[in-house]
Amino acid sequence: MQRLLILGLVFGLVAGLALAQNANPCPGDKEYQFNIIGTKEKNPDMDGNNGHRIFVPLNGKTNIFMTGDTDATVDARGFLVTNGDLDCGTTFDVLDADGTDGSAALLVPCDNLTATHLDPDVCFNVYATPLGNNPGGNSTIDVFCEFDASCIGCDLTGVPSCELGVVDFTLAGKNGQPKTENITSLFRASGTIDLDGNGIDAGDISFNNEWIFNIEQLETYYWEYDNHGNRIVQIRFCDVEDDPLYDCGPNRLL
């Protein structure tokens, strides 16, 4: 479990103006952006959603599930999980925009990592920016992920294990302006896939700093988003081509 703490900003602009003024933090092209919107409404109007926003309680918790599998299913716990072969999608899409009922879901692109495909093409850098005009607002995000037993030593790059570690990130304004945080490490993983069930040996798939959704052994990935008054948090997925030091692969910085 990783923990990301997002602190709200205090400034007098309405949210729409703040959105317009916030510069693109991506070193290169912005591939996709969605906004996490805090609301007091229950079951808000989804008209005009266009796949770029998720509503969460202004004060309360929701689970935001993310998957690259177009064939993911909901298990008995109510969790979105990957079962069987990974069926990768090629686009981003908000599958469930209404998180006011306790859960929401986002589809992300992936490219299956296999023994014959060790260098998948899909990889992104990810940035978070809190916006809004609610004084003192903050959001705490606990990141949960589960791999099957054949994924040995699998964890998020540069931080403790998905299931055990806790890492705090703080986003805060500077002189009343939005401050963007690079949260790419929460979307990268390292480990070894045991192909024969005999422990790590020759022929197994070792990976480092890989886009986590490229790994077929990933069963569940979600954020427990605990909101305390944050109106808007922008999440941006950025092309890595113009930022090769943060690309996926064993020799990168992350």
Residue pairs with C-beta under 8 A, 6 or more apart in sequence:
1 142
1 143
1 144
1 162
1 163
1 164
1 165
1 166
2 142
2 143
2 156
2 159
2 160
2 162
2 165
2 166
2 167
2 186
3 140
3 141
3 142
3 143
3 166
3 167
3 168
3 169
4 128
4 140
4 141
4 142
4 143
4 167
4 168
4 169
4 183
4 186
4 223
5 138
5 139
5 140
5 141
5 168
5 169
5 170
5 171
6 128
6 130
6 138
6 139
6 140
6 141
6 169
6 170
6 171
6 181
6 230
6 233
7 130
7 137
7 138
7 170
7 171
7 172
7 173
8 130
8 132
8 134
8 135
8 136
8 137
8 138
8 139
8 229
8 230
8 231
9 130
9 131
9 132
9 133
9 137
9 172
9 173
9 176
9 177
9 178
9 179
10 133
10 135
10 136
10 173
10 176
11 18
11 133
11 173
11 176
11 177
12 133
13 21
13 133
14 133
15 131
15 132
15 133
15 231
15 232
18 131
18 132
18 133
18 178
18 232
19 35
19 131
19 232
19 234
22 129
22 131
22 178
22 234
24 30
24 236
25 127
25 129
25 180
25 236
25 238
26 125
26 127
26 236
26 238
26 239
27 125
27 238
27 242
27 243
28 238
28 239
28 240
28 241
28 242
28 243
29 238
29 239
29 241
29 242
30 236
30 237
30 238
30 239
31 92
31 124
31 237
31 238
31 239
32 92
32 236
32 237
33 52
33 234
33 235
33 236
33 237
34 51
34 52
34 53
34 54
34 92
34 94
34 106
34 234
34 235
35 52
35 53
35 54
35 232
35 233
35 234
35 235
36 53
36 54
36 56
36 64
36 139
36 225
36 230
36 232
36 233
36 234
36 235
37 53
37 54
37 55
37 56
37 231
37 232
38 55
38 56
38 57
38 58
38 59
38 132
38 134
38 137
38 139
38 227
38 229
38 230
38 231
38 232
39 55
39 56
39 57
39 58
39 100
40 57
40 58
41 55
41 100
42 100
42 101
43 98
43 100
43 101
44 55
44 98
44 100
46 97
46 98
49 94
49 97
51 92
51 93
51 94
51 97
52 94
53 94
53 97
54 64
54 94
54 96
54 97
54 99
54 104
54 106
55 97
55 98
55 99
55 100
55 104
56 62
56 64
56 99
56 100
56 104
56 225
56 227
57 99
57 100
57 227
58 227
58 229
58 230
58 231
59 227
59 228
59 229
60 226
60 227
61 102
61 224
61 225
61 226
61 227
62 99
62 100
62 101
62 102
62 103
62 104
62 224
62 225
62 227
63 79
63 99
63 102
63 103
63 104
63 222
63 223
63 224
63 225
64 99
64 103
64 104
64 105
64 106
64 222
64 223
64 225
65 79
65 80
65 96
65 103
65 104
65 105
65 106
65 220
65 221
65 222
66 105
66 106
66 107
66 108
66 213
66 221
66 222
66 223
67 80
67 82
67 105
67 106
67 107
67 108
67 213
67 221
68 86
68 88
68 89
68 107
68 108
68 109
68 110
68 122
68 213
68 214
69 82
69 86
69 87
69 88
69 89
69 110
69 213
70 87
70 88
70 89
70 107
71 82
71 83
71 84
71 87
72 80
72 81
72 82
72 83
73 80
73 81
73 83
74 80
74 81
75 81
78 103
79 220
79 222
80 103
80 105
80 220
80 222
81 219
81 220
82 216
82 218
82 219
82 220
85 216
86 110
86 112
86 216
88 109
88 110
88 111
88 112
88 122
88 213
88 214
89 107
89 108
89 109
89 110
90 109
91 107
91 109
92 106
92 107
92 108
92 109
92 237
93 106
93 107
94 104
94 105
94 106
94 107
95 105
95 106
95 107
96 103
96 104
96 105
97 104
98 104
99 225
108 124
108 213
108 237
109 122
109 213
110 120
110 122
110 211
110 213
110 214
111 117
111 120
111 121
111 122
111 211
111 214
112 120
112 214
112 216
113 120
113 193
113 205
113 207
113 210
113 214
113 215
113 216
114 205
114 216
115 195
115 203
115 205
118 205
118 207
119 249
120 210
120 211
120 214
120 248
122 211
122 213
122 214
123 210
123 211
123 214
123 240
123 247
123 248
124 184
124 187
124 211
124 237
124 238
124 239
124 240
125 182
125 184
125 237
125 238
125 239
125 240
125 243
125 246
126 182
126 183
126 184
126 186
126 187
126 235
126 236
126 237
126 238
127 180
127 181
127 182
127 183
127 184
127 235
127 236
127 238
128 171
128 180
128 181
128 183
128 233
128 234
128 235
128 236
129 171
129 178
129 179
129 180
129 181
129 233
129 234
129 236
130 137
130 139
130 171
130 173
130 178
130 179
130 230
130 232
130 233
130 234
131 178
131 231
131 232
131 233
131 234
132 230
132 231
132 232
133 231
134 229
134 230
134 231
136 229
137 228
137 229
137 230
137 231
138 228
138 229
138 230
139 225
139 226
139 227
139 228
139 230
139 233
140 226
140 228
141 223
141 224
141 225
141 226
142 223
142 224
142 226
143 156
143 162
143 186
143 221
143 222
143 223
143 224
144 162
144 163
144 220
144 221
144 222
144 223
144 224
145 156
145 162
145 163
145 189
145 212
145 218
145 220
145 221
145 222
146 162
146 163
146 218
146 219
146 220
146 221
147 154
147 162
147 191
147 215
147 217
147 218
147 219
148 217
148 219
150 193
150 194
150 195
150 197
150 217
151 191
151 192
151 193
151 194
151 215
151 217
151 218
152 191
152 192
152 193
152 194
152 199
152 200
153 190
153 191
153 192
154 162
154 189
154 190
154 191
154 192
154 215
154 217
155 161
155 162
155 165
155 189
155 190
155 191
156 162
156 165
156 185
156 186
156 188
156 189
156 212
157 185
157 188
157 189
157 190
157 208
157 209
157 254
158 185
158 188
158 254
159 165
159 167
159 185
159 186
160 166
160 167
162 189
169 181
169 183
171 179
171 180
171 181
172 179
173 179
184 246
184 254
185 254
187 211
187 212
187 213
188 209
188 210
188 211
188 212
188 248
188 254
189 207
189 209
189 210
189 212
189 215
189 218
190 207
190 208
190 209
190 210
191 206
191 207
192 200
192 204
192 205
192 206
192 207
193 204
193 205
193 206
193 207
193 215
193 217
194 200
194 204
195 203
195 204
195 205
196 203
196 204
200 206
207 215
208 249
208 250
209 248
209 249
209 250
209 252
209 254
210 248
210 249
211 248
212 218
212 221
213 221
240 246
240 247
240 248
241 247
244 252
245 252
245 253
246 252
246 253
246 254
